[in-house]
């Protein structure tokens, strides 16, 4: 992805006119609280020129809620300058809802959250990150920009997941490292069985209604079948043009094993950018598909996915800020591991034959140590736990292996410039990208700080004697409550906020009478 100040159609950011938008914002919320740096000011000038040159009529100001779902407002061209000066307001209760849209906390008292900042269902302020501006390829004369969340007094909003990730990446930088992330997202695309609007349950306006009736596009069972993908060429071309037109670093579109199942992969990037990429890619796929007569879902295990669930494989590696070396790669290790405290960003030597440097081993051990608790963030939906099945290319045990795709964490050796990396295969594609990646940083940094050891790699990733991943969202929430590392790193208020929302979601699930129960018992007993 190219940032706004790198787009060819908006060059000249250092010349006259690069900052008229910012100067026009004198006295506005953004300037008053110093929320933009020089890069943001330059990008703002570039964005205004793009809007003028392309004749854009509308700009979407969007943010990621706690579920990784985009929320926001579409502003007219005339309203954009004011939004760049003072942001866009939205109800703070948007950060207090479960996946059904139900507000979990007392909406007017605020439930005592964040020192009363959520009381009264008051406003939060969406402040645009000008470097994320894009022009939508599929919506006529429309721009799109991601926002950060602030309270009306100019302080960062307590539960802005994008901000939470940046805080963890800043802590990692203080330790001497930067995180690089590669994204692999699996998803399903169907053809609606009947035309019509979104179904609504009679007598329950606003509540989730019946799922759309759909038909599969492929029969499945033929992984990476070229002719199978060729049959979907119209869809593949739509997605290619939309994703690359959005300046996302698309690497591949692949036919997966399950019926109607596809995968997209994105180039490895700085972790903050990779999180934005994943968020926008999911929204783009869904919107492009809907506009062209398809239904796309990042739900891990739809009812039609009998043979293969969808996962989110998160590749991650560290790079030394001091030397630029790939910190997990044993071949590049050059600094001895001193005791008791290694220098920030050091890359200690590895033992001969080790697939990872000591830094990599400690980080890996942290991922394993905290995997049950981190699962709340890697797999935040009730449905995602139905993916954890033995012998399924999805993990159900907390183990690591060397290039073993049944293990929860797969170590991939150095290939070319990237160095060795870790692939966490436990996540579901519906996860909030910022919280998923933040959970990895929290876990890995604790492993590094305590110099944990991951033990030997597994050769049997579904060994019944190995520690299992949580079998349900409830079990994962209990594991998070019992693991102090996340409350220490993110704050107890953040952990309590997220677990309260997810426990309410799980309670609704338990109260629902499923189709299975109806079939099993209604006529029998």
Secondary structure, 3 states (H helix, E strand, C coil): CCCHHHCHHHCCCCCCCCCHHHHCCCCCHHHHCCCCCHHHHHHHHHHHHHHHHHCCCEEEEEEECCCCCEEEEEEEHHHHHHHHHHCEEEEHHHHHECCCCCECCCCCCHHHHHHHCCHHHCEEEEEECHHHCEECCCCCCEEEEEEEEECCCCCECCCCHHHHHHHHHHHHHHCCEEEEEEEEEEEEEEEECCCCCCCCCCCCCCCCCCCCCEEECCCCCCCCCHHHHHCCHHHHHHHHHHHHHCCCCEEEEEECCCCCEEEEEEEEEEHHHHHHHHHHHHHHHHHHHHHCCEEEECCCCCCCCCCCCCCEEEEEEEEECCCCCECCCHHHCCCCCCCCCCCCCCCCCCCCCCCCCHHHHHHHHHHHHCHHHHHHHHCCCCHHHHHCCCCCCCCCECCEEECCCCCCEEEECCCCCCCCEEEEEEECCCCCHHHHHHHHHHHHHHHHHHCCCCCCCCCCCCCCCCCECCCCHHHHHHHHHCCHHHHHHHCHHHHHHHHHHHHHHHHHHHHCCCHHHHHHHCCCC
